[in-house]
Structure formats: structure tokens, C-alpha cells
Amino acid sequence: MRHFFLLILAISIPILLFAQNPKSKNTTRSEYKDGRYFHTYSTCVVNAPFKKTEAVINEVFNGLKSTPTQSLRWAFDGLGKAKTQDDNVQLYEKSVSYDPKTSAYIVTLLMIMDDNDEMELRIEGELKNVCYNTGRRELCLNVTKKVKVLNDGIISISAIPREDNTTVLILHSKLKFGFLIDMFFTQTRYKDIIEWRLAEFLNNMKLRAEKENSIAKSNQ
């Protein structure tokens, strides 16, 4: 499978995923601050009621803790590197575990490059899906153990209802890379490799909610 788990690929093996930046459909910006952390903020308006957008967040949550490479292909559509003859990177989950009591999340991935070069990635973190009293729904993945070149990382996606029956989706990521990688990882390179993928992932969620809302309307 070719286009899986951008968020993990982008933060763990960014050099393998260099690609040109397409036009973003979101309001997105990134900053480098606070002890060598890259912060990315992306926002978009979903032309669908909050319940439809909330259902998409739940779908991503359930997919991550079960079979992400199979059930979330739509979420990572278009997030691989440039489609060339040399594009031959595939990912499969070897195991996924989730403890609902502690939110502990562990996924082991097998990455295959050029059909024969294999590398195993193990991501450990906290995966939470929280509904606040204000009505905001938040999905959050917090990496709790160093992953290859990533020293620390957290990615959260929130859905906020609006009075006009639309929804605001907000993504915030905070990533800290290893010192040697960080020395050569400029803000421009970060935008070209990671920022646009985060924004496009959010846009895929927006499109999913709008599609489901359109289908529901047509069935009424």
C-alpha cells in the first residue's frame, strides 16, 4: 500500500518523502520556536454539520487503533511523494495495540523500499479522542518515545461547531527532530516535506465529512 500514515512517515523518515508543495486548500502556517520545535497550524471550514465532522474524527480514531493501513487510505490519499517511476515505498502494519484505560498506543510498521530494502518502525504514544463540555471534539496523538529521527511530537485535530451548521477543523502539530537532522532541516524544507502533508490530511477529512453530508441529504 502506497499512501499510508503520512503523520508517521512525515515525522519519522522525512528525507524519503521529499516532494513539491501543491496548492493548499487550508489556512496553514508554520513556526520554528520553543526549543527547536516546529509548530504547524492549519484551519479549514467544513461545509457540513458538526455531527458529520465529528463522525469523521471518530473514523480516523478507530482506524488508527485497528487497521490504519487498510481503513484509512482515504485519509492519506495524495500524501506520498511525487508519483515517478522511482516511487516504490510501501507500508504495512505488523501489529497495533491500544489500551482504552491508559490511551497507550503502539503501532509497528514494516516499510519496504524498492521491493527488497526493509525497515521496521515502532511508534509508541498516547492516542486520545476527547469531547469537551464546550462541544469541541479533539483527536490527539502524542509520541511518548523517541522514533528514529524524532525526539518528541504531538499532533492534534479539533472540530468546533458553528452556528451556521458548518464546522471548523483545526490542526496543530509540535515536532522536535534529532539534533543532526535539525541542523539541516530548514523551515523551507520543513514546509516542502511535512507542512503541506499535514494540511492535505486535514483537507481529506473535510472532503470526507462533506461527502458524507451530501450523501445523507440525497437520501432524504
C-alpha positions in Angstrom: 0.0 0.0 0.0 1.5 3.3 -1.1 -0.1 6.2 0.6 -0.4 5.3 4.3 0.1 7.2 7.6 1.5 10.5 6.5 1.8 11.7 10.0 4.1 8.8 11.0 6.1 8.8 7.7 6.5 12.6 7.8 7.9 12.7 11.3 10.0 9.6 11.2 11.5 9.4 7.7 11.1 12.9 6.1 14.1 12.6 3.8 12.3 9.7 1.9 9.2 11.8 1.3 10.5 14.9 -0.4 8.0 16.3 -2.8 6.8 19.6 -4.4 4.3 21.6 -2.5 0.8 21.6 -4.1 -1.6 24.4 -3.6 -3.0 24.2 -0.1 -6.8 24.5 0.4 -6.4 25.4 4.0 -5.1 28.4 6.0 -1.8 26.9 7.1 1.4 28.4 8.7 4.4 27.0 10.5 6.9 28.4 13.0 10.2 27.2 14.4 10.5 28.1 18.1 10.4 27.0 21.8 13.5 24.8 22.0 13.8 23.6 18.4 10.2 22.7 17.9 8.4 23.0 14.5 4.8 24.2 15.1 2.2 23.9 12.3 -1.3 25.4 12.4 -3.8 24.5 9.8 -7.5 25.5 9.7 -10.4 24.9 7.3 -14.2 25.3 7.3 -16.2 22.2 6.6 -19.5 22.7 4.8 -21.2 20.0 6.9 -22.8 19.9 10.3 -20.6 19.2 13.4 -22.0 15.7 13.8 -20.8 14.7 10.3 -17.3 16.1 11.0 -17.3 14.5 14.4 -18.1 11.2 12.8 -15.0 11.6 10.5 -12.8 12.2 13.6 -14.1 9.1 15.2 -13.5 7.2 12.0 -9.8 8.3 12.0 -9.5 7.4 15.7 -11.0 3.9 15.2 -8.9 3.4 12.1 -5.6 4.3 13.8 -6.2 1.9 16.7 -7.2 -1.1 14.5 -6.0 -1.3 10.9 -4.7 2.1 9.8 -3.0 0.9 6.5 -6.3 -0.6 5.4 -9.1 1.5 6.7 -7.6 5.0 6.4 -6.4 5.0 2.8 -8.8 7.8 2.1 -7.3 10.0 4.8 -3.8 9.7 3.4 -4.7 9.9 -0.2 -2.2 12.0 -2.2 0.3 12.2 0.6 3.0 10.0 -0.8 6.0 11.5 -2.6 5.9 12.6 -6.3 4.5 9.9 -8.5 7.5 8.8 -10.5 8.9 5.5 -11.6 11.2 5.6 -8.5 8.2 5.9 -6.1 8.3 2.4 -4.6 7.7 2.8 -0.8 5.1 0.6 0.9 4.0 0.3 4.5 2.1 -2.4 6.3 1.2 -2.7 10.0 2.7 -5.7 11.7 0.9 -5.0 14.9 -1.4 -2.4 16.6 -2.3 -2.2 20.2 -4.4 0.3 22.1 -5.3 0.4 25.8 -8.5 2.5 26.3 -7.8 2.8 30.0 -4.4 4.5 29.6 -4.7 5.6 26.0 -1.4 3.8 25.4 -0.9 3.3 21.6 1.7 1.2 19.9 2.0 0.5 16.2 4.7 -1.5 14.5 5.1 -0.8 10.8 7.1 -2.6 8.1 8.4 -0.2 5.4 9.6 -1.8 2.2 11.6 0.3 -0.3 12.4 -0.9 -3.8 10.8 -4.2 -3.1 13.7 -5.6 -1.1 15.0 -3.0 1.4 13.0 -3.4 4.7 12.9 -1.2 7.8 10.7 -1.7 10.8 9.2 1.3 12.6 7.8 1.2 16.1 5.7 4.2 17.3 4.7 4.5 20.9 2.4 7.2 22.2 -0.9 8.3 23.7 -3.9 8.3 21.4 -6.9 10.2 22.7 -10.4 11.1 21.3 -12.0 13.6 23.7 -15.3 15.5 23.7 -15.2 18.7 25.8 -18.1 20.4 27.6 -17.8 23.2 25.1 -18.7 20.8 22.3 -15.3 20.7 20.8 -14.1 17.2 19.7 -10.3 16.6 19.8 -8.2 13.8 18.4 -4.6 13.8 19.7 -1.6 11.6 19.1 1.3 12.3 21.5 4.5 10.4 20.8 5.9 9.3 24.1 9.1 7.5 23.0 11.7 8.7 20.5 11.1 7.5 17.0 14.2 7.3 14.8 14.9 10.9 14.0 12.0 12.3 16.0 12.8 13.3 19.6 9.3 14.5 20.5 6.0 15.1 18.8 2.3 15.8 19.2 -0.4 16.2 16.6 -4.0 17.3 17.5 -7.0 17.8 15.3 -10.1 19.6 16.7 -13.6 20.0 15.4 -15.6 23.1 16.6 -19.3 23.5 15.7 -20.6 26.8 14.2 -24.0 28.4 14.4 -24.4 28.3 10.6 -24.4 24.5 10.7 -20.8 24.2 9.5 -17.7 23.1 11.3 -14.2 24.4 11.8 -11.4 21.9 11.7 -8.1 22.9 13.4 -4.8 21.0 13.3 -1.8 21.8 15.5 1.4 19.8 15.4 4.5 20.3 17.5 7.5 18.3 16.3 11.1 18.1 17.5 13.7 16.3 15.5 17.1 14.9 16.4 19.9 17.4 16.6 21.8 16.2 13.5 18.6 16.3 11.4 17.6 19.6 12.8 20.8 21.2 11.7 19.9 20.7 8.1 16.1 20.8 8.3 15.4 24.4 7.3 11.9 25.9 7.6 11.6 25.9 3.8 12.5 22.2 3.7 10.0 21.5 6.5 7.2 23.2 4.5 8.1 21.2 1.4 8.2 17.9 3.2 5.8 18.0 6.1 3.7 21.1 6.4 1.7 20.6 3.2 1.0 17.0 4.1 -0.5 17.9 7.4 -2.7 20.5 5.7 -3.7 18.0 3.0 -4.6 15.4 5.6 -6.9 17.9 7.2 -8.4 18.7 3.9 -9.1 15.0 3.2 -11.1 14.9 6.5 -13.0 18.0 5.3 -13.8 16.4 2.0 -14.9 13.1 3.7 -17.3 15.0 6.0 -18.8 17.0 3.1 -19.2 13.9 1.0 -21.0 12.0 3.8 -23.2 15.0 4.4 -24.0 15.2 0.6 -24.9 11.5 0.6 -27.2 11.9 3.6 -29.0 14.8 2.0 -29.6 12.9 -1.2 -31.1 10.0 0.7 -33.6 12.2 2.5 
